[in-house]
Amino acid sequence: MIRIGPYVLPNNLALAPMAGVTDLPFRLLCRRMGAGIAAGEMLTSDVRLYHTEKSRRRMDHTGEAEPRVVQIAGGDPEMMAEAARRNVDAGAQVIDINMGCPAKKVCNKAAGSALMKDETLVRRILEAVVAAVPVPVTLKMRTGWDTDHRNGTTIARMAEAIGIQALAVHGRTRACMYRGSAEYETIRAIKQSVAIPIFANGDIDSPNKAKLVLEQTGADGLMVGRSAQGRPWIFREIAAFLSGSRAAEPSLAEVRDIMRAHLRDLHAFYGEEAGVRVARKHIDWYARGRAAGHALRHAVMQAEDATTQLACADAYFDSLVETYGAEKKNQSSSRADGKTCAARAAAAHDVRRGAGVVLRDVERAQARPAV
């Protein structure tokens, strides 16, 4: 059981905050798929920008289950405190401080993981934010600035003493960016040095890896980021595996239905024009590693309205459902390698045909006269 302030989480799995990804529709989807907590996209600490459409969307918690988590980023203690107060007034129930983002545009402003180079400034920011709001404050960080300066344990102890109520630690330094493999020894050392809940983050891409990371770090929970892109059901797969069972991988038909509902939510949340643009990357992630996925990517890049985009995605996944359903049936009834190869060849042909359907849908949409 993980408790953050007054909130007891339903499980120990968290969706990592990701700029441009963890908007309200994606958070709601991941919570339905088994995430116990989900943080929103990083918000600037400059409250003068909160009138923008981007900031207003990031501060939208409509229909979101408790606890509602907002992550703020910045390098000025007073600005961070004011941002925390403003978000609590807007409905945030947990404030998360970003000291993990390695992006240059964030670090160049002495924010994100760049803060780990200045422990005095870290202390001032943590003290200011904790004192500013009546809700729990958490911290997401990396193991250090570079491999020669892994000061995550020092900052973790400081954070606990100041009143931070949970930590998420990505198993890379800022210098590592997302290259190489995450290391978990530092996370284990951090866990052994503090009593507050620790979420291990980095390269958790399967139920087996999730269990391994928990065993290696002794962490209380796990935070999943990039591996949930196009695969939000990873949370229910991990939860089942950690409880001693195994969740079946979703069928192609279920993937299609999850994706379709997600796209519709994006169109509704952003409006059609912006929603179609935002949805493109999600469609690409849903098709990642699947046969003829390049055809779908090509098609959705051309689709400029929600109806056409949904038709493209449906046509592609419908063809996969038809193709691989037929392949499975043929393989199960085959007694010779020749027949199995023939079934696979037929399946590949069907996928190519499905890709052709996708492209024709785009062409038809583009040929329709403007209304």
Secondary structure, DSSP 8 states (H G I E B T S, - for coil): --EETTEE-SSSEEE---TTT--HHHHHHHHHTT-SEEB---EES-GGGTTSHHHHHHT--TT--SS-EEEEE-S-HHHHHHHHHHHHHTT-SEEEEEE----HHHHTTT-GGGGGG-HHHHHHHHHHHHHH-SS-EEEEEES-SBTTB--HHHHHHHHHHHT---EEEESS-TTTTT-S----HHHHHHHHH-SS-EEEESS--SHHHHHHHHHHH--SEEEE-GGGTT-TTHHHHHHHHHTT-------HHHHHHHHHHHHHHHHHHH-HHHHHHHHHHHHHHHHTTSTTHHHHHHHHHH--SHHHHHHHHHHHHHHHHHHHHHHHHHHHH--SHHHHHHHHHHHHHHHHHHHHHHHHHHHHHHHS---
